[in-house]
């Protein structure tokens, strides 16, 4: 398993707009294409950069991630969602995390 870690920074005051858009539009599309088991969660920053949102996605391996992300970017509805998010996003940090042998198994 690998984890796709995505930290997005938004223009001040727009985190609630993103979270609403994600819940109504982005998540249903991603669940349809990536599978509901892929979504691990989404988190707001409480202390630190309060304009940041972190979400994580589970994949079998890097190839699984690449294949599924390619499908996302071929989906017109998803690309409309991405265009809306990019209007309020100022930065993004994407990392592919590999679990350490001592990590507990994630269901």
N, C-alpha and C positions, 0 to 999 in steps of 0.2 A: 504494500500500500504506500502511496505518496499523498501528501496534502498540498493542495494549491492554496497558498496563503495570499490574500489580496487585501491590502490596506489602501483605502482611497481617502484622499483629503478633499474637502469641499469648501466652496466659498462660505464665509461666515453666514450663519443663519439658514443654510440650505440642507443640513443633515436631515431634518424631518421631511423635507421634500424628497430627498433620495430614498429614505426608508419607506415612505408611502409608495413611491414608484417601484421600488424593489419588490415590496410585498404584493402589490396589485398586478404588476406587469412582468418584471424581471424574473422573479422566482418561479412563477408558473411555467414560463418558457423554458427555463433552465431545468426544472423538474421533468418536463416533457422530453427534453433532448438528452440530458445527462443522467436522468433517473433520480428518483426521490432519495435514494440512499447516498447520493453524492454530496448533498448539502449537509455540512456539519454544524453550521450556525453563523450568525451575524452578530456583531458586538459593536457598541458605541464606546468611545473613549470617555471616561468620567473624569480622570485626572490626566493632565498632559495636553495633548493636542485634541481639544474638544470638537474639532471639525473633522475628525478622522473616524472612519467606519472600517472594521475588519470583518471579512467573511472568509470562510474556509470550506474547501471542497475536497472530497475523497475520491481517489482514482486507484485503479489496480496498480498502475505503473505510469511512467512518463509517456509511453506510447498510447496507452488508453486515454490519458489526458489530451494528448495532441489530436487524436482522432475525434474525440468528443467536442473539443473546442473548435475544431475545423467545421463540424456540423453546426455549431452555434453560429459561427460567422457566415454561414451560407443561408441562415434563416432570416428572411426580411423583417419579420416581427421583432426578432432579437436586435437586429441592426437599428431599427427605429428606436428601441429602448436605449441602446448604447449612445445614439446621437443625443437623446435627451439627458442622459447622465453626463456626458462630456460637456454639456453646456454649464453645469454647476461644479464640475470636478476641477481641482487645481493640480493634483498630483496623484500618482498611483505607484505602489510598490508591490510587485508580484514576485513571490518566491515559491519554489518547489521544495517542500520539506520531506526529508526521508526520516522515518522513525528510527530511533536508537533501539538496540536490542533489549534494553532494560525497560522500555515503555510498556505499560499495560496494553493489552489488545483493545482496540476500539471496535465495538460492535458494528 
